[in-house]
Amino acid sequence: MNELPVIQKTYDLIKWTVPILNKLSRDHKYLLGNRIITSLYDLLDKLIVARYRKDKLPLLEELNSNIDILRYQIRLLHDFELLLNNRYEYFNKELQEIGSEIGGWTKSCRSKALS
């Protein structure tokens, strides 16, 4: 399938994250773990919808707050010492790249709207 890079990155991040979160203790797995997984799936869903939507800008702008929420959720896992440093750093790096690509997509949509 020929996907936008941001969609593929999000897909790959989900594939990497879900097995790690499924290994959390029951308390954290069913509260914070499920929230993170749901947030990632929602992010992927909205990116796919935005790909086909004519007016992408509102949805893309909303995704910025979704990414910020994910950053805080992962930070909590790290602060609770439930996520190793290298995994925390990898997740944040990937999320930063996804956010940058969404930002570029948003700028492109804004400039097209101004034309």
N, C-alpha and C positions, 0 to 999 in steps of 0.2 A: 504494500500500500504506500502511495506517495503522500506522506504527511508533512505538514509544516514542522520545522524543527522543534518549535516550542511544544507542540502536541506530543511528538516522539519523546522529548526530554521528560515531560510530565508522566507519560506512560512508563518510561524506564524508571523514574523515581518511585512510582507506585510499586513496580515489580521488585525493586530493591528494598523498599520500606516495609511492606506488609509482612514478610517473613520475620523481620526483626521485631516488629511490634507484637506479632503473635506469640513471641517468646516471653513477653512481659508477665509479671505476676498477675494473678486474676484481678486484683483491685485496679491496677493501672491499665491492664489490657482492655477491660470493659468500660473504663471511663475515658481516660486520656487517649489510649491507643485507638479506640474506635472513633473518637472525635477526629484524630489526625487522619486516619484512613478515610473517613467520610469526607473530610475537607479536601483531601487529595483527589478523590473520585469526583467531587463537585467541581474542582478546578479543571479536571480533564473534560468533564461534561460541558462546562461553560466555554472552554477553548474550542471544542468541536462545534458547538452552536455558533460561536462568534465567527468561525471560519465561513459559515454559509449565510450569515445574516448581513443584510445590506447596511444597516445602521449598527456597526460593531462598537462604536465608541463608548456608549454607556456601559455595555457589558465588560469591555476591556478595562475601563476605569474601576469598575466594581472589583475586578480580580486583584487589583493592588491591595485592597483591604483584606481579601481572602489570603493572600500570600503573607501579609503581616501577621494575621492570626496564626497561620501555620508556623511562622518563626517563633512566636511566643509559646505555642504548644510544644514544639521541639525543645525550646529552651527550658521549659519546665521539666521535661524528661531528663535533660542533661543535669539540671540543678538538683533533681531528686536522685542523681547518680544512677539513673536507669539506662543511660545511653553513654557509651564510651566516647571519649574526646574525638577520635578519628571519625567515628560515624556521625557525630554531631557536626564536625567541620565539613564532612562530605555533603551531608544533607543541606547545610546552609549554603555551600558553594553551588550546589545544583539549583536550589531555590533562588539564589541570586541570579543565576544565568536565566532561569525561566522568567523572573521578574524583568530582567533587562530586555529579553526578547519581546515580552508583552509591551514594555515601554516603547520599544522601537516600532512595534505594530501600531500602538496607540498614536505615536507621532505621525506615522504614515497616514493613518485614517484622518487625523486632524488636518494635515496638509492637503489631502484630497478634498476635504470638506470646505477648505478655504479657497480652493481653485475654482 
